[in-house]
Amino acid sequence: METPVEPALQYDANVDDLDPRVWPHVIDKLLAAGAHDAWVTPIVMKKGRPAFTLSAMCSDADAEAVRRVIFLETSTIGLRETALQKFVLQRASSDVVIDNATIGVKTAFLDGQPVNRSVEWDDVVAAADALGLSAKEVLAAATAAATRQT
């Protein structure tokens, strides 16, 4: 079974004059605007200036909203657009229960076989707090339970 191919756009902007504490907010706004993914990469620009490249991937339908967030929430005055093909694995959502705490799990499949499992981090943290355990203990237990599940 082939993985589906989806067209996507990637926007990149180099930013050297923005307080780095703003980046988590920018990424949250981009995801809320429809970006499939958003990330920040540290770079060095001309004359040795430290900076960041902000990148966001989205569908054509969300492109205007994503561009708008980049211009409104950062100090950039320009960005680059690249057309991409995005290869996507089939996915399924399920839950595992650790000591009466429910934790969401995403499983990705290639040719009908599970190849990746990811437990929902927010669920792990909530369960750890509720159960009085460390997040790493709950993460390990949830991952093991997810692996046994499929």
Short mmCIF file of the C-alpha atoms (twelve columns), coordinates in Angstrom:
data_MODEL
# 
_entry.id   MODEL 
# 
loop_
_atom_site.group_PDB 
_atom_site.id 
_atom_site.type_symbol 
_atom_site.label_atom_id 
_atom_site.label_alt_id 
_atom_site.label_comp_id 
_atom_site.label_asym_id 
_atom_site.label_seq_id 
_atom_site.Cartn_x 
_atom_site.Cartn_y 
_atom_site.Cartn_z 
_atom_site.pdbx_PDB_model_num 
ATOM 1   C CA . MET A 1   0.000  0.000  0.000  1 
ATOM 2   C CA . GLU A 2   1.444  3.349  -1.047 1 
ATOM 3   C CA . THR A 3   1.366  6.265  1.332  1 
ATOM 4   C CA . PRO A 4   -0.978 9.029  0.216  1 
ATOM 5   C CA . VAL A 5   0.666  12.084 -1.317 1 
ATOM 6   C CA . GLU A 6   -0.722 15.483 -0.401 1 
ATOM 7   C CA . PRO A 7   0.308  18.784 -1.934 1 
ATOM 8   C CA . ALA A 8   1.617  21.245 0.639  1 
ATOM 9   C CA . LEU A 9   3.285  24.624 0.863  1 
ATOM 10  C CA . GLN A 10  6.205  25.511 3.092  1 
ATOM 11  C CA . TYR A 11  6.885  29.038 4.250  1 
ATOM 12  C CA . ASP A 12  10.312 30.056 5.572  1 
ATOM 13  C CA . ALA A 13  11.385 33.374 7.061  1 
ATOM 14  C CA . ASN A 14  14.743 34.314 8.570  1 
ATOM 15  C CA . VAL A 15  14.295 36.429 11.706 1 
ATOM 16  C CA . ASP A 16  17.158 38.057 13.608 1 
ATOM 17  C CA . ASP A 17  15.446 40.662 15.755 1 
ATOM 18  C CA . LEU A 18  12.664 38.897 17.674 1 
ATOM 19  C CA . ASP A 19  12.730 37.985 21.357 1 
ATOM 20  C CA . PRO A 20  13.083 34.163 21.373 1 
ATOM 21  C CA . ARG A 21  10.447 33.863 24.115 1 
ATOM 22  C CA . VAL A 22  7.861  34.712 21.434 1 
ATOM 23  C CA . TRP A 23  8.496  31.547 19.366 1 
ATOM 24  C CA . PRO A 24  6.179  29.137 21.258 1 
ATOM 25  C CA . HIS A 25  3.324  31.634 20.843 1 
ATOM 26  C CA . VAL A 26  4.069  32.021 17.125 1 
ATOM 27  C CA . ILE A 27  4.051  28.250 16.628 1 
ATOM 28  C CA . ASP A 28  0.746  27.918 18.525 1 
ATOM 29  C CA . LYS A 29  -0.804 30.640 16.349 1 
ATOM 30  C CA . LEU A 30  0.446  28.970 13.155 1 
ATOM 31  C CA . LEU A 31  -1.025 25.612 14.167 1 
ATOM 32  C CA . ALA A 32  -4.316 27.320 15.057 1 
ATOM 33  C CA . ALA A 33  -4.295 28.975 11.610 1 
ATOM 34  C CA . GLY A 34  -4.127 25.566 9.937  1 
ATOM 35  C CA . ALA A 35  -0.416 24.822 9.625  1 
ATOM 36  C CA . HIS A 36  0.235  21.074 9.566  1 
ATOM 37  C CA . ASP A 37  3.551  21.706 11.273 1 
ATOM 38  C CA . ALA A 38  5.667  24.674 12.340 1 
ATOM 39  C CA . TRP A 39  9.211  24.855 13.678 1 
ATOM 40  C CA . VAL A 40  12.112 27.179 14.396 1 
ATOM 41  C CA . THR A 41  15.736 26.461 13.452 1 
ATOM 42  C CA . PRO A 42  18.701 28.453 14.807 1 
ATOM 43  C CA . ILE A 43  20.948 29.907 12.087 1 
ATOM 44  C CA . VAL A 44  23.778 32.396 11.654 1 
ATOM 45  C CA . MET A 45  23.177 35.187 9.154  1 
ATOM 46  C CA . LYS A 46  25.566 37.573 7.430  1 
ATOM 47  C CA . LYS A 47  28.058 39.379 9.634  1 
ATOM 48  C CA . GLY A 48  27.739 36.542 12.161 1 
ATOM 49  C CA . ARG A 49  24.318 37.606 13.427 1 
ATOM 50  C CA . PRO A 50  22.467 34.867 15.326 1 
ATOM 51  C CA . ALA A 51  18.957 34.352 13.992 1 
ATOM 52  C CA . PHE A 52  16.194 31.803 13.475 1 
ATOM 53  C CA . THR A 53  14.442 30.386 10.438 1 
ATOM 54  C CA . LEU A 54  10.726 30.046 11.056 1 
ATOM 55  C CA . SER A 55  9.168  27.319 8.909  1 
ATOM 56  C CA . ALA A 56  5.521  26.369 8.527  1 
ATOM 57  C CA . MET A 57  3.898  23.732 6.321  1 
ATOM 58  C CA . CYS A 58  0.253  24.018 5.299  1 
ATOM 59  C CA . SER A 59  -2.291 23.271 2.607  1 
ATOM 60  C CA . ASP A 60  -3.068 25.800 -0.103 1 
ATOM 61  C CA . ALA A 61  -6.419 26.452 1.592  1 
ATOM 62  C CA . ASP A 62  -4.673 27.671 4.765  1 
ATOM 63  C CA . ALA A 63  -1.796 29.521 3.074  1 
ATOM 64  C CA . GLU A 64  -3.192 33.036 3.445  1 
ATOM 65  C CA . ALA A 65  -3.954 32.554 7.153  1 
ATOM 66  C CA . VAL A 66  -0.476 31.100 7.782  1 
ATOM 67  C CA . ARG A 67  1.256  33.937 5.922  1 
ATOM 68  C CA . ARG A 68  -0.807 36.443 7.900  1 
ATOM 69  C CA . VAL A 69  0.273  34.938 11.228 1 
ATOM 70  C CA . ILE A 70  3.922  35.050 10.175 1 
ATOM 71  C CA . PHE A 71  3.697  38.727 9.253  1 
ATOM 72  C CA . LEU A 72  1.618  39.754 12.281 1 
ATOM 73  C CA . GLU A 73  3.403  37.731 14.966 1 
ATOM 74  C CA . THR A 74  7.044  38.079 13.868 1 
ATOM 75  C CA . SER A 75  9.283  40.915 12.767 1 
ATOM 76  C CA . THR A 76  9.906  39.508 9.280  1 
ATOM 77  C CA . ILE A 77  9.218  41.626 6.228  1 
ATOM 78  C CA . GLY A 78  9.444  38.766 3.734  1 
ATOM 79  C CA . LEU A 79  9.146  35.029 3.398  1 
ATOM 80  C CA . ARG A 80  9.779  32.260 0.914  1 
ATOM 81  C CA . GLU A 81  7.163  29.819 -0.393 1 
ATOM 82  C CA . THR A 82  8.034  26.335 -1.612 1 
ATOM 83  C CA . ALA A 83  5.564  23.846 -3.106 1 
ATOM 84  C CA . LEU A 84  6.013  20.356 -1.647 1 
ATOM 85  C CA . GLN A 85  4.618  16.872 -1.842 1 
ATOM 86  C CA . LYS A 86  3.851  15.493 1.598  1 
ATOM 87  C CA . PHE A 87  3.882  11.714 2.047  1 
ATOM 88  C CA . VAL A 88  1.552  10.648 4.840  1 
ATOM 89  C CA . LEU A 89  1.225  7.287  6.585  1 
ATOM 90  C CA . GLN A 90  -2.187 5.856  7.410  1 
ATOM 91  C CA . ARG A 91  -3.044 6.585  11.053 1 
ATOM 92  C CA . ALA A 92  -5.368 5.356  13.759 1 
ATOM 93  C CA . SER A 93  -6.157 6.730  17.203 1 
ATOM 94  C CA . SER A 94  -6.774 4.625  20.281 1 
ATOM 95  C CA . ASP A 95  -6.405 4.773  24.053 1 
ATOM 96  C CA . VAL A 96  -4.475 2.861  26.676 1 
ATOM 97  C CA . VAL A 97  -5.284 2.879  30.369 1 
ATOM 98  C CA . ILE A 98  -2.531 3.182  32.973 1 
ATOM 99  C CA . ASP A 99  -3.758 2.851  36.575 1 
ATOM 100 C CA . ASN A 100 -7.239 4.141  35.592 1 
ATOM 101 C CA . ALA A 101 -5.799 7.072  33.603 1 
ATOM 102 C CA . THR A 102 -6.641 7.171  29.895 1 
ATOM 103 C CA . ILE A 103 -3.858 8.115  27.504 1 
ATOM 104 C CA . GLY A 104 -4.372 8.706  23.795 1 
ATOM 105 C CA . VAL A 105 -2.197 6.890  21.289 1 
ATOM 106 C CA . LYS A 106 -1.584 7.536  17.594 1 
ATOM 107 C CA . THR A 107 -0.377 4.621  15.494 1 
ATOM 108 C CA . ALA A 108 1.019  5.017  11.963 1 
ATOM 109 C CA . PHE A 109 0.884  2.158  9.464  1 
ATOM 110 C CA . LEU A 110 2.938  1.304  6.392  1 
ATOM 111 C CA . ASP A 111 1.584  -1.489 4.199  1 
ATOM 112 C CA . GLY A 112 -0.902 -2.299 6.961  1 
ATOM 113 C CA . GLN A 113 1.814  -2.832 9.578  1 
ATOM 114 C CA . PRO A 114 2.320  -0.508 12.559 1 
ATOM 115 C CA . VAL A 115 5.613  1.356  12.205 1 
ATOM 116 C CA . ASN A 116 5.250  4.209  14.710 1 
ATOM 117 C CA . ARG A 117 3.343  4.726  17.925 1 
ATOM 118 C CA . SER A 118 3.125  7.997  19.790 1 
ATOM 119 C CA . VAL A 119 1.395  8.582  23.108 1 
ATOM 120 C CA . GLU A 120 -0.205 11.978 23.718 1 
ATOM 121 C CA . TRP A 121 2.202  13.941 25.897 1 
ATOM 122 C CA . ASP A 122 -0.486 16.105 27.519 1 
ATOM 123 C CA . ASP A 123 -2.291 12.910 28.593 1 
ATOM 124 C CA . VAL A 124 0.970  11.517 29.996 1 
ATOM 125 C CA . VAL A 125 1.574  14.654 32.070 1 
ATOM 126 C CA . ALA A 126 -2.022 14.715 33.356 1 
ATOM 127 C CA . ALA A 127 -1.834 11.024 34.295 1 
ATOM 128 C CA . ALA A 128 1.523  11.480 36.021 1 
ATOM 129 C CA . ASP A 129 0.153  14.358 38.088 1 
ATOM 130 C CA . ALA A 130 -3.046 12.476 38.944 1 
ATOM 131 C CA . LEU A 131 -1.208 9.264  39.850 1 
ATOM 132 C CA . GLY A 132 1.731  10.846 41.682 1 
ATOM 133 C CA . LEU A 133 4.203  9.287  39.245 1 
ATOM 134 C CA . SER A 134 6.941  10.792 37.114 1 
ATOM 135 C CA . ALA A 135 6.115  11.588 33.511 1 
ATOM 136 C CA . LYS A 136 8.898  9.252  32.355 1 
ATOM 137 C CA . GLU A 137 7.296  6.324  34.240 1 
ATOM 138 C CA . VAL A 138 3.878  6.968  32.718 1 
ATOM 139 C CA . LEU A 139 5.412  7.498  29.271 1 
ATOM 140 C CA . ALA A 140 7.225  4.148  29.454 1 
ATOM 141 C CA . ALA A 141 4.106  2.324  30.688 1 
ATOM 142 C CA . ALA A 142 1.853  3.919  28.061 1 
ATOM 143 C CA . THR A 143 4.320  3.202  25.254 1 
ATOM 144 C CA . ALA A 144 4.601  -0.440 26.350 1 
ATOM 145 C CA . ALA A 145 0.822  -0.761 26.536 1 
ATOM 146 C CA . ALA A 146 0.438  0.804  23.090 1 
ATOM 147 C CA . THR A 147 2.989  -1.611 21.645 1 
ATOM 148 C CA . ARG A 148 1.086  -4.594 23.067 1 
ATOM 149 C CA . GLN A 149 -2.183 -3.188 21.721 1 
ATOM 150 C CA . THR A 150 -1.363 -3.555 18.004 1 
# 
